[in-house]
Amino acid sequence: ISRCDWETIANNHARIMWGMGLRPGDTVFVAAILSLYMGSWGALIGAERLGCKAFPFGAGAPGMTARAVTWLGMMKPAGLYSTPSYALRLAEVAREEGVDPREFGIKVLFFSGEPGGSIPSIRDKIQQIYGAKVVDCGTMAELTPWMHASGSADTEGMLLWQDIVYTEVADPNTHRRVPYGEQGTPIYTHLERTSQPMIRMVSGDLTHWVMEDNPCGRTYPRLPKGIYGRIDDMFQIRGENVYPSAIAEVLEGLAGYGGEHRIIISRGGSMDELAVKAEFDQEVAGRGPDAIRSLGEKAEAELSRVLGVRARVVMVDPETFPRTDFKAQRVVDDRDLYQSLNQKRGG
């Protein structure tokens, strides 16, 4: 990335962060790993260009999240950048430390790196926890400035800031643009980047777009549900296409869900099977086995309704699964293991 491109990224991100409601003089807490991951650096230079006080926390090291709780309580930032998973983890640690996340005084949480910021159950849960606005943003590292798909203070989902990076939603097979209201994969073309510009780069993600009046008054197309995830993250169970983000949306909407889960795809016979191991929270644990069983039954019924395929749900204790400071990896595909065992048996 050239020096000129860094300047362009800073200018564009500052403009979009203004649209989120951040202002010069605000403090922005950058709670994402500062490595080759471009999102952290983009949030940092955008905040600096906007005239904010930027705190590059970074995350990733053992014990750092507990320190972040202390620092957030001290500095009361207006904005926080992270993944949705880390925002939930941060809130979890804050409560363990006896701190209500609303005490941080955050006004805007803006996310990238994984689906969640535009998924209603996840977005609403985070907004309720922090008492702050959630803004979904981000596309791909190759498409820096990645905030060219971003919501605003008044508009949910992700606006396509077409004068920064020109975006089309296209058929994944033909790469021809689909009409507004239909689903496809985003294809991006840089308009301002001079070093390694991308022309009609196929993202491999899945979304759908609309062209309608936006509450903020901006006249861009919009991704009302954000980016669902990568097409190659999708898996098929008995002929149904299943996205991990759809499972997360169901679980996050259930009272008593403990915050982490694993999706296990297996094959014990001729058909693929889907199981979900999901944590229950401490409140459900305190109510005993009947409450745990009831939550599992409710999760199974709701997942089957939304996915169109039966998912067996196993409820597990709180804190069973490790938390992440970065992108959550929740899918375990055991079908290859099944096939290799069958081959060894001569089956």
C-alpha positions in Angstrom: 0.0 0.0 0.0 1.5 3.3 -1.1 1.9 6.4 1.1 -0.8 8.1 -1.1 -3.1 5.1 -0.5 -2.7 5.3 3.3 -3.7 9.0 3.0 -6.8 8.0 1.0 -7.7 5.2 3.4 -7.5 7.7 6.3 -9.6 10.3 4.6 -12.3 7.8 3.6 -12.5 6.1 7.0 -12.7 9.4 8.7 -15.6 10.4 6.5 -17.4 7.2 7.2 -16.7 7.3 11.0 -18.2 10.8 11.0 -21.3 9.1 9.5 -21.3 6.7 12.4 -21.6 9.6 14.8 -18.0 9.9 15.9 -16.5 13.4 16.2 -13.2 15.2 16.6 -12.0 15.0 20.1 -13.8 11.6 20.8 -11.7 8.7 22.0 -11.7 5.5 19.9 -10.6 2.3 21.5 -9.2 -0.1 18.8 -9.8 -3.5 20.3 -8.5 -5.7 17.6 -5.1 -7.4 16.9 -2.6 -5.0 15.4 -0.9 -7.4 13.0 -1.3 -7.9 9.2 -5.0 -7.7 9.8 -5.9 -4.5 8.0 -9.1 -3.7 10.0 -7.1 -2.5 13.1 -4.9 -0.2 11.1 -7.7 1.3 9.1 -9.7 2.0 12.3 -6.6 3.6 13.8 -5.7 5.9 10.9 -9.3 6.8 10.3 -9.7 7.8 13.9 -6.5 9.9 13.8 -7.6 11.7 10.6 -11.0 12.5 12.1 -9.2 14.2 15.0 -10.0 11.6 17.6 -7.8 10.3 20.4 -7.0 6.8 19.3 -6.1 4.1 21.8 -4.6 1.0 19.9 -5.3 -1.6 22.5 -4.6 -4.5 20.2 -6.0 -7.5 22.1 -4.7 -11.0 21.7 -2.4 -11.5 24.7 -3.4 -13.5 27.8 -5.0 -11.3 30.5 -5.3 -8.3 28.1 -9.1 -8.4 28.1 -9.3 -7.8 31.9 -6.9 -4.9 31.4 -9.1 -3.5 28.7 -12.0 -3.5 31.2 -9.9 -1.3 33.5 -8.8 1.0 30.7 -12.3 1.4 29.3 -13.5 2.4 32.7 -10.8 5.0 33.0 -11.0 6.6 29.5 -14.8 6.3 28.7 -14.3 6.1 24.9 -17.0 7.3 22.5 -16.1 4.5 20.0 -14.9 0.9 20.2 -13.7 -1.1 17.2 -13.5 -5.0 17.3 -15.2 -8.1 16.0 -18.7 -8.8 17.4 -17.3 -11.9 19.1 -14.8 -9.9 21.0 -17.3 -7.3 22.1 -19.4 -10.1 23.6 -16.3 -11.6 25.3 -15.3 -8.2 26.6 -18.7 -7.8 28.2 -18.4 -11.2 29.7 -15.1 -10.4 31.3 -16.4 -7.0 32.5 -19.2 -8.7 34.4 -16.8 -11.2 35.9 -14.9 -8.2 37.2 -18.1 -6.7 38.6 -18.4 -4.0 36.0 -21.5 -3.2 34.0 -20.4 -2.6 30.3 -22.7 0.4 30.2 -20.4 2.2 32.6 -17.8 2.5 29.8 -20.0 5.2 28.2 -19.4 3.9 24.7 -21.6 5.6 22.1 -20.7 3.6 18.9 -19.4 0.1 18.5 -18.3 -0.6 15.0 -17.4 -4.1 13.8 -15.8 -6.0 11.0 -14.1 -9.4 10.5 -17.1 -11.6 10.8 -20.9 -11.5 10.5 -22.8 -10.2 13.5 -23.2 -6.5 13.3 -26.2 -6.7 10.9 -27.7 -9.9 12.4 -30.6 -8.6 14.5 -30.4 -10.9 17.5 -26.6 -10.3 17.8 -26.7 -6.6 17.1 -29.6 -6.0 19.5 -28.0 -8.1 22.2 -24.7 -6.1 22.0 -26.6 -2.7 21.9 -28.5 -3.7 25.0 -25.4 -4.8 26.8 -23.5 -1.6 26.1 -26.3 0.9 25.7 -24.6 1.9 22.5 -25.2 2.0 18.7 -23.8 -0.9 16.7 -22.5 -0.2 13.2 -21.6 -3.0 10.8 -18.8 -2.4 8.4 -16.0 -4.2 6.5 -15.4 -6.1 3.3 -11.9 -7.6 2.5 -8.3 -6.7 3.3 -7.6 -6.5 -0.5 -10.3 -3.9 -0.8 -8.8 -1.4 1.7 -10.4 1.0 2.5 -12.7 -1.8 3.8 -15.2 0.6 5.5 -16.6 1.4 2.1 -19.4 -0.9 3.1 -20.7 0.5 6.4 -23.8 1.5 8.2 -24.3 5.0 9.6 -25.7 6.5 12.8 -29.3 6.2 11.5 -29.1 3.4 8.9 -28.9 -0.3 9.8 -27.1 -2.8 7.6 -24.3 -1.7 5.4 -24.4 1.2 2.9 -22.3 0.8 -0.2 -20.3 4.0 -0.4 -20.0 3.7 -4.2 -17.8 6.8 -4.7 -15.0 5.0 -2.8 -15.2 1.5 -4.0 -17.7 0.6 -6.7 -19.7 -2.5 -5.6 -22.0 -4.8 -7.6 -23.9 -7.8 -6.2 -23.6 -10.5 -8.8 -24.5 -14.1 -9.6 -21.7 -16.3 -8.1 -21.5 -18.4 -11.3 -21.9 -15.9 -14.1 -20.6 -12.8 -12.3 -23.4 -10.8 -13.9 -25.1 -8.2 -11.7 -28.4 -9.3 -10.1 -31.3 -6.9 -9.7 -31.9 -5.1 -6.4 -33.7 -7.3 -4.0 -31.8 -10.4 -5.0 -29.0 -12.4 -3.5 -25.5 -12.8 -4.8 -21.8 -12.2 -4.2 -20.2 -8.7 -3.9 -17.8 -7.7 -6.7 -15.6 -4.7 -6.0 -13.7 -2.2 -8.1 -11.3 0.4 -6.6 -11.9 4.0 -7.7 -9.1 5.7 -5.8 -6.4 3.1 -4.8 -3.2 3.3 -6.9 -1.1 0.4 -5.6 -2.5 -3.0 -6.4 -6.0 -1.7 -7.4 -8.7 -4.4 -7.8 -11.0 -4.4 -10.8 -14.2 -6.5 -10.5 -12.7 -8.6 -7.7 -15.1 -11.4 -6.8 -15.3 -11.6 -3.0 -16.8 -15.1 -2.6 -19.1 -13.7 0.2 -22.9 -13.9 0.1 -25.4 -11.0 0.6 -28.4 -9.3 -0.9 -28.8 -5.7 -1.8 -31.6 -3.1 -2.0 -32.0 0.4 -3.4 -34.4 2.4 -1.3 -34.6 5.5 0.8 -32.1 5.3 3.7 -33.0 6.9 7.1 -29.7 8.9 7.1 -30.6 10.4 3.7 -27.6 8.9 1.8 -28.5 7.7 -1.6 -26.3 4.6 -1.7 -27.4 1.0 -2.3 -27.6 -1.0 1.0 -27.0 -4.5 2.3 -29.8 -4.7 4.8 -28.5 -7.9 6.5 -24.9 -7.1 5.9 -22.6 -9.9 4.6 -23.8 -13.3 5.7 -20.4 -14.9 5.4 -18.3 -16.7 2.8 -20.0 -18.9 0.3 -17.4 -21.6 1.0 -18.4 -21.4 4.8 -21.8 -22.7 3.7 -22.4 -26.4 4.2 -25.2 -28.7 3.0 -27.2 -30.9 5.3 -29.7 -33.2 3.6 -30.1 -30.9 0.6 -30.4 -27.7 2.7 -27.9 -24.9 2.5 -26.8 -23.9 6.1 -24.8 -20.8 7.1 -23.0 -20.7 10.5 -24.3 -17.1 10.9 -27.9 -18.3 10.7 -27.2 -20.7 13.7 -25.6 -17.9 15.6 -28.6 -15.7 15.0 -31.0 -18.2 16.5 -28.8 -19.0 19.5 -28.1 -15.3 20.4 -31.9 -14.7 20.3 -32.5 -17.3 23.1 -32.7 -16.2 26.7 -30.3 -18.4 28.6 -27.7 -18.9 25.8 -24.2 -18.8 27.4 -22.4 -17.0 24.6 -20.4 -19.8 22.8 -21.2 -22.9 20.7 -19.8 -25.4 18.2 -21.4 -26.7 15.1 -20.6 -30.3 14.4 -21.2 -31.9 11.0 -20.9 -35.7 11.0 -22.0 -38.8 9.1 -22.9 -41.8 11.1 -24.7 -43.6 8.2 -25.7 -42.6 4.7 -26.9 -39.1 5.6 -25.1 -36.1 7.0 -26.1 -35.1 10.6 -26.0 -31.7 12.2 -25.4 -31.2 15.9 -24.9 -28.0 17.9 -23.2 -27.9 21.3 -24.3 -24.7 23.0 -23.4 -23.3 26.4 -26.2 -22.3 28.8 -25.6 -19.3 31.1 -25.2 -19.2 34.9 -28.9 -18.2 35.4 -30.1 -21.4 33.6 -27.5 -23.4 35.5 -28.9 -22.2 38.8 -32.4 -23.3 37.8 -31.4 -26.9 37.4 -31.7 -29.8 34.9 -35.3 -29.1 33.8 -34.4 -25.5 32.7 -31.4 -26.8 30.8 -33.4 -29.4 29.1 -36.1 -26.9 28.2 -33.6 -24.5 26.7 -32.2 -27.3 24.6 -35.6 -28.3 23.3 -36.4 -24.7 22.5 -33.1 -24.3 20.6 -33.7 -27.5 18.6 -37.2 -26.4 17.6 -36.1 -22.9 16.6 -33.1 -24.2 14.6 -35.2 -26.7 12.8 -37.7 -24.0 11.9 -35.1 -21.5 10.6 -32.7 -24.0 8.9 -35.3 -26.4 7.4 -33.3 -29.4 8.7 -33.2 -31.1 12.1 -30.3 -30.0 14.3 -29.6 -32.0 17.5 -28.7 -29.6 20.3 -26.5 -30.6 23.3 -26.4 -28.1 26.1 -23.0 -27.8 27.8 -21.8 -26.0 30.9 -20.8 -22.3 30.9 -17.2 -21.6 29.8 -16.9 -25.0 28.1 -15.5 -23.4 24.9 -12.5 -21.0 24.7 -13.2 -17.4 23.8 -11.4 -15.6 21.0 -10.0 -12.1 20.6 -10.4 -12.4 16.9 -12.6 -14.2 14.4 -14.6 -17.0 15.9 -14.1 -20.5 14.4 -17.1 -22.6 15.4 -17.6 -25.3 12.7 -16.2 -28.8 13.2 -16.7 -31.0 10.1 -16.2 -34.7 11.0 -17.4 -36.1 7.6 -13.8 -36.6 6.3 -13.0 -38.5 9.5 -16.0 -40.7 9.0 -15.0 -41.4 5.3 -11.4 -42.2 6.2 -12.6 -44.6 9.0 -14.9 -46.3 6.5 -12.1 -46.7 4.0 -9.9 -48.3 6.6 -12.7 -50.7 7.4 -13.2 -51.4 3.7 -16.7 -49.9 3.8 
